[in-house]
Amino acid sequence: MKKIREIFRLSLPITISFLAMGIMGIVDTIIVGHYNTDQLAYIGLANAVFSVLFTIPIGLLHGILIKSSQKFGARKFASCGKIYYEGRRYLVILAILFTIIGLNGHGLFSLLRQSDVMIDNASPVLSIFAWSIPFILLFVNGNFFLQSIRRPHIAMYAGIIANIMNIIINPVLVYGKFGFPELGAQGSATSTLIVRIFLALFILLYIRKMKQNPKLNKRFGLDRKYDTWWTDSKTTRKIGYGVAITTVATNGSYSIVSNFAGWLGELPMAAFVIITNLSMITFMVCFSVAQATSIVAANAFGRKDAKAFVLSVKGGFVILFLAIVFLDFLLYFLQTPIFGGFTGDPAVLGILKTLILFLMLEVVMDSLPLGVMGPLNGRGDIKIPTTFQIVSFLIVRISACYLLAFKLDLGLRGLILGLCAGGLVSLLLNGSRLLWLIRKDKNMQKA
């Protein structure tokens, strides 16, 4: 019960901050969806590619959260600041690389075999999104540090303010109000860029304030210089490589499936954009629980407490299960206002209502594996879980989506069932891995 309370206290502000990030995407989709269905398809396609471009470097930085949480659990507090500074330098390299890739939208969409209309309209949107990558990484690195030292509420406050800003700015730029040009999907992307700049500045100013506090400055090692950061961060980066590959497998499979939806036409693509947004919100809620579980599990692993590690796994699953049930309940009983919030197009609404049970199943199968991956990440287990994720998402999920949607002619239903297939395989493979490690820890203690 103690671990459930601990994970819940951590997951609540993390959930709110994640939801705040997700709601920004939802606001973009709602405003653009009511503006024009074609524009919704363009921003959806740009987001499908962008989600890979920014989540890969976030995955690479994830070692900051895990390693810093382990050091915090071992009461080596000064090492947390050291790891944060390692991330600050590392993210500069990542930001340059992935921003350059994102600015080449025409080439990326051509490789994905999109139509000329899709390429011409989605590429400018992707370019605007790409300029926000450095600011996303600055925010994420700072947030990982603060989460690891049990200050997740800072990102929550930033996210709430950012959402208010986005709700105000987004329609102004999309519809061209108050003398601004009518930019459609590009206006929505510009609003998101402005908000992400704010988020980076918010988190950097808070950490600077910590540094100006002599007690906090010394305790968390913010007063030191680390000239050997690349060598010292080898273990942290190694954890990040595994998380990044897992992220590529998960989000990359979603992007490829979104590309499949684009092949079905603009109307199915618009419906799939809404499905993806809903899945993203439910995923973020469950991912925040997994991230809180990961932090608590990393604390236990850092102080070599096998019993506390098992309790963190159980506590995380209890909260995750309750979250899934609650989310599916909302989707089923509030489907009309939820779908109607995204678009007023009756054709798109008709498609969505026929898919509600499939969407509920996808929520379950997409979220349950997170209850396993959180503890595995917390203990820094990399190679085997990463391999399992590649098999589950880049092989099983994509193959199943293609076969069900096109070979069996199930269309959008086939895409959703294919997504579920990947989640199921991930749950079975990594669940077996976690159980094996727990038994191994128990046997080592007996010996």
C-alpha positions as CSV (number, residue, x, y, z in Angstrom):
1,M,0.0,0.0,0.0
2,K,2.9,2.3,0.8
3,K,4.3,1.9,-2.8
4,I,0.9,2.5,-4.3
5,R,0.7,5.8,-2.5
6,E,4.3,6.7,-3.4
7,I,3.7,5.9,-7.1
8,F,0.3,7.7,-7.1
9,R,1.9,10.9,-5.6
10,L,4.5,10.9,-8.2
11,S,2.3,9.9,-11.1
12,L,-0.4,12.5,-10.5
13,P,1.8,15.6,-11.3
14,I,3.5,13.6,-14.1
15,T,0.1,12.7,-15.5
16,I,-1.1,16.3,-15.4
17,S,2.1,17.5,-17.1
18,F,2.0,14.7,-19.7
19,L,-1.7,15.5,-20.3
20,A,-0.9,19.1,-20.7
21,M,1.6,18.2,-23.4
22,G,-1.0,15.9,-25.1
23,I,-3.8,18.4,-24.8
24,M,-1.8,20.9,-26.8
25,G,-1.8,18.3,-29.7
26,I,-5.5,17.8,-29.1
27,V,-6.2,21.5,-29.2
28,D,-4.3,21.7,-32.5
29,T,-6.3,18.8,-33.9
30,I,-9.7,20.2,-32.7
31,I,-9.1,23.7,-34.0
32,V,-7.7,22.6,-37.4
33,G,-10.3,19.8,-37.6
34,H,-13.1,22.4,-37.3
35,Y,-11.3,24.7,-39.7
36,N,-10.8,22.3,-42.6
37,T,-10.8,18.5,-42.9
38,D,-8.0,18.5,-45.5
39,Q,-5.8,20.7,-43.2
40,L,-6.5,18.1,-40.5
41,A,-5.0,15.4,-42.7
42,Y,-1.9,17.6,-43.4
43,I,-1.1,18.4,-39.8
44,G,-1.9,14.7,-38.9
45,L,0.7,13.5,-41.4
46,A,3.3,16.0,-40.3
47,N,2.7,15.0,-36.7
48,A,3.1,11.3,-37.6
49,V,6.6,12.0,-38.8
50,F,7.5,14.6,-36.2
51,S,6.5,12.3,-33.3
52,V,9.4,10.1,-34.4
53,L,11.8,13.0,-34.9
54,F,11.4,14.4,-31.4
55,T,10.8,11.2,-29.4
56,I,14.0,9.5,-30.6
57,P,16.2,12.2,-28.9
58,I,13.9,12.2,-25.9
59,G,14.5,8.4,-25.7
60,L,18.2,9.0,-25.9
61,L,18.0,11.5,-23.0
62,H,15.9,9.0,-20.9
63,G,19.0,7.7,-19.3
64,I,19.1,11.0,-17.4
65,L,15.9,10.2,-15.6
66,I,16.9,6.6,-14.8
67,K,20.5,7.1,-13.8
68,S,19.6,10.2,-11.7
69,S,16.8,8.4,-10.0
70,Q,19.1,5.5,-9.1
71,K,21.6,8.0,-7.7
72,F,18.8,9.7,-5.7
73,G,17.7,6.4,-4.3
74,A,21.3,5.7,-3.3
75,R,21.4,9.1,-1.6
76,K,24.2,10.3,-4.0
77,F,22.4,13.6,-4.5
78,A,25.3,15.6,-6.0
79,S,25.5,13.1,-8.9
80,C,22.0,14.1,-10.0
81,G,23.2,17.6,-11.0
82,K,26.2,16.1,-12.7
83,I,23.9,13.9,-14.8
84,Y,21.7,16.8,-15.6
85,Y,24.7,18.8,-17.0
86,E,25.7,15.8,-19.1
87,G,22.3,15.8,-20.6
88,R,22.5,19.6,-21.4
89,R,25.6,19.1,-23.5
90,Y,24.3,15.9,-25.1
91,L,21.1,17.5,-26.2
92,V,22.9,20.1,-28.3
93,I,24.2,17.4,-30.6
94,L,20.8,15.7,-30.8
95,A,18.9,19.0,-31.4
96,I,21.1,19.9,-34.4
97,L,20.8,16.5,-36.0
98,F,17.1,16.0,-35.7
99,T,16.2,19.6,-36.6
100,I,18.1,19.3,-39.9
101,I,16.3,16.0,-40.6
102,G,12.9,17.6,-39.9
103,L,13.5,20.5,-42.2
104,N,13.7,18.1,-45.2
105,G,10.0,17.3,-45.3
106,H,9.7,16.9,-49.0
107,G,12.3,14.2,-49.0
108,L,10.8,12.3,-46.1
109,F,7.2,12.3,-47.4
110,S,8.4,11.3,-50.9
111,L,10.1,8.3,-49.3
112,L,6.8,7.5,-47.6
113,R,5.1,7.5,-51.0
114,Q,2.6,10.2,-50.2
115,S,0.7,12.1,-52.9
116,D,2.0,15.4,-54.3
117,V,-0.8,17.2,-52.5
118,M,0.1,15.7,-49.2
119,I,3.8,16.4,-49.7
120,D,3.3,20.1,-50.7
121,N,1.0,20.8,-47.7
122,A,2.4,18.7,-44.9
123,S,6.1,19.6,-45.5
124,P,5.8,23.3,-44.4
125,V,4.0,22.1,-41.3
126,L,6.7,19.6,-40.5
127,S,9.4,22.3,-40.9
128,I,7.8,24.5,-38.3
129,F,7.5,21.6,-35.9
130,A,11.2,20.8,-36.5
131,W,12.3,24.2,-35.2
132,S,10.8,23.3,-31.8
133,I,13.0,20.2,-31.3
134,P,15.8,22.1,-29.4
135,F,13.3,23.6,-27.0
136,I,11.6,20.3,-26.4
137,L,14.9,18.7,-25.5
138,L,15.8,21.5,-23.1
139,F,12.5,21.2,-21.4
140,V,12.7,17.3,-21.2
141,N,16.2,17.2,-19.9
142,G,15.4,19.7,-17.1
143,N,12.1,17.9,-16.4
144,F,13.9,14.5,-16.1
145,F,16.3,16.0,-13.6
146,L,13.5,17.5,-11.5
147,Q,11.4,14.3,-11.6
148,S,14.4,12.2,-10.5
149,I,14.8,14.5,-7.4
150,R,11.0,14.3,-6.7
151,R,10.0,17.7,-8.1
152,P,7.6,16.6,-10.9
153,H,5.1,19.4,-10.1
154,I,7.3,22.0,-11.8
155,A,6.6,20.6,-15.3
156,M,2.9,20.3,-14.3
157,Y,2.7,24.1,-13.6
158,A,4.5,24.8,-16.9
159,G,2.2,22.6,-18.9
160,I,-0.9,24.2,-17.5
161,I,0.3,27.7,-18.4
162,A,1.5,26.5,-21.8
163,N,-2.0,25.1,-22.6
164,I,-3.7,28.4,-21.7
165,M,-1.2,30.1,-24.1
166,N,-1.9,27.6,-26.9
167,I,-5.7,27.9,-26.6
168,I,-5.3,31.7,-27.0
169,I,-2.7,31.8,-29.7
170,N,-3.8,28.7,-31.9
171,P,-7.1,30.0,-33.3
172,V,-5.7,33.4,-33.9
173,L,-3.0,32.0,-36.2
174,V,-5.2,29.3,-37.8
175,Y,-8.2,31.5,-38.7
176,G,-6.2,34.8,-39.1
177,K,-7.8,36.9,-36.3
178,F,-6.8,40.4,-35.2
179,G,-5.0,41.2,-38.4
180,F,-2.8,38.0,-38.5
181,P,-2.7,36.0,-41.7
182,E,-4.9,32.9,-42.0
183,L,-2.4,30.1,-41.8
184,G,-4.4,27.0,-41.2
185,A,-2.3,24.0,-40.2
186,Q,0.9,26.1,-40.4
187,G,-0.6,28.5,-37.9
188,S,-1.4,25.7,-35.5
189,A,2.2,24.5,-35.8
190,T,3.5,28.0,-35.2
191,S,1.5,28.3,-32.0
192,T,2.9,25.0,-30.8
193,L,6.4,26.3,-31.5
194,I,5.9,29.5,-29.5
195,V,4.5,27.4,-26.5
196,R,7.5,25.0,-26.6
197,I,9.9,27.9,-26.4
198,F,8.1,29.1,-23.3
199,L,8.3,25.6,-21.7
200,A,12.1,25.5,-22.2
201,L,12.5,29.0,-20.7
202,F,10.3,28.1,-17.7
203,I,12.2,25.0,-16.8
204,L,15.6,26.6,-17.3
205,L,14.7,29.6,-15.1
206,Y,13.5,27.3,-12.3
207,I,16.8,25.3,-12.3
208,R,18.7,28.6,-12.4
209,K,16.8,29.6,-9.3
210,M,17.8,26.4,-7.6
211,K,21.4,27.1,-8.5
212,Q,21.1,30.5,-6.9
213,N,20.1,28.8,-3.6
214,P,23.4,27.9,-1.8
215,K,21.9,24.8,-0.1
216,L,20.2,23.3,-3.2
217,N,23.2,24.3,-5.4
218,K,25.6,22.3,-3.2
219,R,23.3,19.4,-2.5
220,F,22.5,18.6,-6.1
221,G,25.9,19.3,-7.5
222,L,24.8,22.3,-9.6
223,D,27.9,24.2,-8.6
224,R,30.4,22.0,-10.3
225,K,32.0,21.9,-13.8
226,Y,32.2,18.6,-15.7
227,D,34.7,18.7,-18.5
228,T,34.8,14.9,-18.9
229,W,31.0,14.7,-19.5
230,W,31.2,12.5,-22.6
231,T,33.3,9.8,-20.9
232,D,31.4,10.1,-17.6
233,S,28.0,9.8,-19.3
234,K,28.7,6.5,-21.1
235,T,26.4,4.4,-18.8
236,T,23.7,7.1,-19.0
237,R,23.8,7.2,-22.7
238,K,23.8,3.4,-22.9
239,I,20.4,3.4,-21.1
240,G,19.2,6.1,-23.5
241,Y,20.2,4.1,-26.5
242,G,17.9,1.2,-25.4
243,V,15.0,3.6,-24.6
244,A,15.5,5.4,-27.9
245,I,15.4,2.2,-29.9
246,T,12.2,1.2,-28.0
247,T,10.8,4.6,-28.8
248,V,11.6,4.3,-32.4
249,A,10.0,0.9,-32.5
250,T,6.8,2.2,-30.7
251,N,6.4,5.6,-32.4
252,G,7.9,4.5,-35.6
253,S,5.4,1.8,-36.0
254,Y,2.6,4.3,-35.3
255,S,4.1,6.6,-37.9
256,I,4.2,3.8,-40.5
257,V,0.6,2.8,-39.7
258,S,-0.4,6.5,-40.0
259,N,1.3,6.4,-43.4
260,F,-0.9,3.3,-44.2
261,A,-3.9,5.3,-43.2
262,G,-2.8,8.0,-45.7
263,W,-3.0,5.4,-48.4
264,L,-6.6,4.8,-47.6
265,G,-7.5,8.4,-48.5
266,E,-8.0,11.8,-46.9
267,L,-11.2,10.9,-45.1
268,P,-9.9,7.7,-43.4
269,M,-6.7,9.6,-42.7
270,A,-8.6,12.4,-40.9
271,A,-10.4,9.7,-38.8
272,F,-7.2,8.0,-38.0
273,V,-5.6,11.4,-36.9
274,I,-8.4,11.6,-34.3
275,I,-8.0,8.0,-33.2
276,T,-4.2,8.6,-32.9
277,N,-4.8,11.7,-30.8
278,L,-7.2,9.8,-28.4
279,S,-4.7,7.0,-28.2
280,M,-1.9,9.5,-27.5
281,I,-3.9,11.0,-24.6
282,T,-4.7,7.6,-23.0
283,F,-1.1,6.4,-23.6
284,M,0.3,9.5,-21.9
285,V,-1.9,8.9,-18.8
286,C,-0.7,5.3,-18.6
287,F,2.9,6.3,-19.5
288,S,3.0,8.7,-16.6
289,V,2.1,5.9,-14.3
290,A,4.8,3.8,-15.9
291,Q,7.3,6.7,-15.5
292,A,6.4,7.1,-11.8
293,T,6.8,3.4,-11.4
294,S,10.2,3.6,-13.2
295,I,11.4,6.3,-10.8
296,V,10.3,4.4,-7.6
297,A,11.8,1.1,-9.1
298,A,15.0,2.9,-9.9
299,N,15.2,4.2,-6.3
300,A,14.8,0.7,-5.0
301,F,17.3,-0.8,-7.5
302,G,19.8,2.0,-6.7
303,R,19.8,1.0,-3.0
304,K,19.7,-2.7,-3.9
305,D,16.3,-3.4,-2.2
306,A,14.8,-6.3,-4.2
307,K,11.6,-6.4,-2.0
308,A,10.9,-2.7,-2.6
309,F,11.5,-3.3,-6.3
310,V,8.8,-6.0,-6.4
311,L,6.4,-3.8,-4.4
312,S,6.9,-1.0,-6.9
313,V,6.0,-3.3,-9.8
314,K,2.8,-4.5,-8.1
315,G,1.8,-0.9,-7.0
316,G,2.4,0.3,-10.6
317,F,0.2,-2.4,-12.1
318,V,-2.6,-1.6,-9.7
319,I,-2.7,2.1,-10.6
320,L,-2.2,1.3,-14.3
321,F,-5.1,-1.2,-14.4
322,L,-7.4,1.4,-12.7
323,A,-6.4,4.1,-15.1
324,I,-7.1,1.8,-18.2
325,V,-10.6,0.9,-16.8
326,F,-11.4,4.6,-16.2
327,L,-10.2,5.7,-19.7
328,D,-12.2,3.0,-21.5
329,F,-15.2,3.9,-19.4
330,L,-14.9,7.5,-20.6
331,L,-14.4,6.6,-24.2
332,Y,-17.5,4.4,-24.3
333,F,-20.0,6.5,-22.5
334,L,-18.8,9.9,-23.8
335,Q,-17.9,9.0,-27.3
336,T,-20.3,11.4,-28.9
337,P,-19.0,14.6,-27.2
338,I,-15.4,13.3,-27.4
339,F,-15.5,12.7,-31.2
340,G,-17.6,15.7,-31.8
341,G,-15.0,17.9,-30.1
342,F,-12.6,17.0,-32.9
343,T,-14.7,17.5,-35.9
344,G,-18.2,18.4,-37.1
345,D,-17.8,16.4,-40.4
346,P,-20.6,13.7,-40.3
347,A,-18.7,11.3,-42.5
348,V,-15.7,11.3,-40.2
349,L,-17.9,11.0,-37.1
350,G,-19.7,8.0,-38.7
351,I,-16.4,6.2,-39.2
352,L,-15.3,6.9,-35.6
353,K,-18.5,5.6,-34.0
354,T,-18.2,2.2,-35.8
355,L,-14.7,1.8,-34.4
356,I,-15.3,2.5,-30.7
357,L,-14.9,-1.1,-29.4
358,F,-11.7,-1.5,-31.5
359,L,-10.4,1.8,-30.0
360,M,-11.2,0.6,-26.4
361,L,-9.3,-2.7,-27.1
362,E,-6.4,-0.7,-28.5
363,V,-6.2,1.4,-25.3
364,V,-5.8,-1.8,-23.2
365,M,-3.2,-3.5,-25.5
366,D,-1.2,-0.3,-25.9
367,S,-1.1,0.5,-22.2
368,L,-0.6,-2.8,-20.4
369,P,3.0,-3.3,-21.7
370,L,3.9,0.0,-20.0
371,G,3.4,-1.6,-16.6
372,V,6.3,-4.0,-17.6
373,M,8.6,-1.5,-19.3
374,G,8.5,1.0,-16.4
375,P,10.3,-1.4,-13.9
376,L,12.6,-2.8,-16.6
377,N,13.7,0.8,-17.4
378,G,14.1,1.5,-13.7
379,R,16.7,-1.2,-13.3
380,G,18.5,-0.2,-16.5
381,D,17.7,-3.5,-18.2
382,I,18.4,-2.6,-21.9
383,K,19.4,-5.2,-24.5
384,I,16.7,-7.9,-24.3
385,P,13.7,-5.6,-23.7
386,T,14.9,-3.5,-26.6
387,T,15.1,-6.6,-28.9
388,F,11.6,-7.6,-27.8
389,Q,10.2,-4.2,-28.6
390,I,11.7,-4.3,-32.1
391,V,10.1,-7.7,-32.7
392,S,6.8,-6.6,-31.2
393,F,6.3,-3.2,-32.9
394,L,8.5,-3.0,-36.0
395,I,7.9,-6.6,-37.1
396,V,4.6,-7.9,-35.6
397,R,2.7,-4.6,-35.4
398,I,3.5,-3.3,-38.9
399,S,3.1,-6.7,-40.6
400,A,-0.3,-7.3,-38.9
401,C,-1.5,-3.8,-39.8
402,Y,-0.6,-4.2,-43.4
403,L,-2.0,-7.7,-43.7
404,L,-5.3,-6.9,-41.9
405,A,-5.9,-3.5,-43.5
406,F,-5.0,-4.3,-47.1
407,K,-4.7,-8.0,-47.7
408,L,-7.8,-8.9,-45.7
409,D,-9.4,-5.5,-46.7
410,L,-10.4,-4.5,-43.1
411,G,-9.3,-0.9,-43.6
412,L,-9.1,1.2,-40.4
413,R,-10.4,-1.8,-38.4
414,G,-7.4,-3.8,-39.6
415,L,-5.0,-1.0,-38.6
416,I,-6.3,-0.9,-35.1
417,L,-6.3,-4.7,-34.7
418,G,-2.7,-4.7,-36.0
419,L,-1.7,-2.1,-33.3
420,C,-3.3,-4.4,-30.7
421,A,-1.3,-7.4,-32.0
422,G,2.0,-5.5,-31.4
423,G,1.1,-4.5,-27.9
424,L,0.1,-8.1,-27.0
425,V,3.4,-9.6,-28.1
426,S,5.3,-6.9,-26.2
427,L,3.3,-7.6,-23.0
428,L,4.0,-11.4,-23.3
429,L,7.7,-11.1,-24.1
430,N,8.8,-8.3,-21.7
431,G,6.4,-9.6,-19.0
432,S,8.3,-12.9,-19.1
433,R,11.6,-11.0,-18.9
434,L,10.5,-9.1,-15.8
435,L,9.3,-12.2,-14.0
436,W,12.6,-13.9,-14.8
437,L,14.6,-11.0,-13.3
438,I,12.4,-10.9,-10.2
439,R,13.0,-14.6,-9.6
440,K,16.7,-14.1,-10.2
441,D,16.9,-11.4,-7.6
442,K,15.0,-13.6,-5.1
443,N,17.4,-16.6,-5.7
444,M,20.4,-14.3,-5.3
445,Q,19.1,-13.1,-1.9
446,K,18.5,-16.7,-0.8
447,A,22.0,-17.7,-1.8
